[in-house]
Amino acid sequence: MLKKRLVTALWGIPLIIVVVWFNTPITWFTLLAAVCGGLGVFEFYRLAGVLKTIPLAILGGIITILFIIYPHIRYSFNLPPASLVLTGAVILSLIMLVFLPKEEGLFIHWATMAAGVLYIGWMLSFLILLRLEPGTAAFPEAGRNFVFLALFATFGSDTAAYFIGKAIGRHKLSPQISPGKTWEGTAAGIIGGVIICLLFTIDTPLQLPLNYWQAVLLGVLVSVFGQIGDLVESLVKRNYGVKDSGSLMPGHGGMLDRMDSILFAGVVVYIYYSLAVV
């Protein structure tokens, strides 16, 4: 398991650095997020049985990708693109229900399809919004660097929680949802997230407009909400009786298994940026 995790990290981390750093000639990060989001929502639909209603699953995948790319939409009308996508998604999918064969659980599949769109597409869009932020006069690459902070603080938190939890974890965090998680691992994850965030206060090309206390606060928030995201996905898997959402990423499980913490961390960092930086 550990060897597979290391192999995945060896190709995954350099790929992430490249696509986040370089935003031209095309928006590489958005492209990667759209691919990952599409795969993640496919795994979610497979777990939840939405794939039994293929038209709904296809529509859900399309809307998920639209949510991820909508921050790139330039518009001159009053209705925000996100509201337009959401409204169109609800109307089109309900119209589709009228014409689909009437089978048992059809409306449940529709509700689950919508949940997947919001859970994955809507939440991933916050990272895209963050990457597109122009930054400040003193920190022109703040948007890009806050994306790095969200991703690497999450990775640092997950890694610390995993190793410390396995080594000294004794007190179960939530045995009914995820028996392997412990309070010791959770505390280590918070420390790991804080350490990574503190690195972004150092004078490097990745420096952010953060003092030490702000970095500590952001590290705690990223770690706590990232671990909550992990528990949410564990609850989904337990509800459907599976251990992993898939097998796409050796050592990690499926794409959704790797994204679960990032979905929540990206929202937290974007809200912090919007309230404290802009």
C-alpha positions, 0 to 999 in steps of 0.5 A, spaced: 500 500 500 505 504 501 509 503 495 503 504 491 502 511 494 509 513 493 509 511 486 502 515 485 505 521 488 511 521 484 507 522 478 501 526 481 505 531 485 509 534 479 503 534 474 499 538 479 505 543 480 506 544 472 498 545 471 497 549 476 503 554 475 502 554 467 496 557 465 497 558 458 497 557 452 490 554 455 488 553 462 491 546 464 489 546 471 481 547 469 482 542 464 485 537 469 480 539 474 474 537 469 477 530 467 478 529 475 471 532 476 468 527 470 471 521 473 469 523 480 462 524 479 462 517 474 465 514 480 459 517 485 454 515 480 456 508 479 456 507 487 449 510 488 446 506 482 445 513 477 448 509 472 442 505 471 439 511 468 444 512 463 441 519 460 441 522 467 448 520 468 450 523 462 447 529 463 450 529 470 457 528 468 456 534 463 453 539 468 458 537 473 464 539 467 460 545 466 460 547 473 467 546 473 469 551 467 463 556 468 468 561 472 471 562 465 465 564 462 465 572 460 458 575 461 454 581 460 448 580 463 445 580 470 444 573 472 451 570 474 453 564 470 453 559 476 445 561 477 444 560 470 448 553 470 444 551 476 437 553 473 438 550 467 440 543 470 434 543 474 429 544 468 433 540 463 433 534 468 426 534 470 424 535 463 428 529 462 424 525 467 418 526 464 420 522 457 424 517 461 421 510 462 418 510 468 422 505 473 422 504 480 427 509 484 427 514 478 426 520 482 431 518 487 436 517 481 435 524 479 436 527 486 442 523 487 444 526 480 443 533 482 447 531 489 453 529 485 453 535 481 453 539 487 458 535 491 463 535 485 462 540 480 460 546 484 465 545 490 471 544 485 469 550 481 471 554 487 479 552 486 478 554 479 475 561 481 481 561 486 486 560 480 483 565 476 484 571 481 489 576 479 492 577 486 494 583 489 499 589 487 504 586 492 502 578 490 500 578 483 500 570 483 496 570 490 491 566 486 495 561 483 499 560 490 493 560 494 491 554 490 498 551 491 496 552 499 490 549 498 492 542 495 499 541 499 496 543 506 491 538 504 496 533 502 500 534 508 494 534 513 492 527 510 499 524 510 501 526 517 494 523 519 495 517 515 502 515 518 501 518 525 494 515 526 497 508 524 503 509 528 500 511 535 493 512 533 489 509 539 482 513 540 477 512 534 475 518 531 468 516 528 468 508 528 461 507 525 463 511 519 471 510 518 474 505 523 481 507 521 481 514 523 483 516 530 484 522 534 491 522 534 491 522 527 486 528 526 491 532 531 497 530 527 493 532 520 492 539 523 499 540 525 501 537 518 496 542 515 499 548 519 506 547 517 505 547 510 501 553 511 507 556 514 512 555 509 507 560 504 510 565 509 517 565 507 520 569 501 519 565 495 515 565 489 510 562 493 509 567 498 502 569 500 500 575 504 499 571 510 502 573 517 504 567 522 497 567 525 493 567 519 497 561 516 496 557 523 489 559 522 488 557 515 492 551 516 487 549 522 481 550 517 484 547 511 486 540 515 479 540 519 475 541 513 479 537 509 478 531 514 471 532 514 470 532 507 474 525 508 469 523 513 463 525 508 466 521 503 467 515 507 459 516 509 457 515 502 462 509 501 459 506 507 452 507 505 453 503 499 457 498 502 464 499 499 471 500 501 473 505 495 470 509 490 474 505 485 481 503 483 484 508 478 489 511 483 493 505 486 494 506 493 489 511 494 483 508 491 478 511 486 479 519 484 473 521 489 477 518 494 483 522 492 479 528 491 474 528 498 478 532 502 480 537 496 473 539 495 472 542 502 479 545 502 478 549 496 472 552 498 475 554 505 481 557 502 477 561 497 472 564 502 478 566 506 481 569 500 475 573 498 474 575 506 481 577 508 485 578 502 481 581 496 
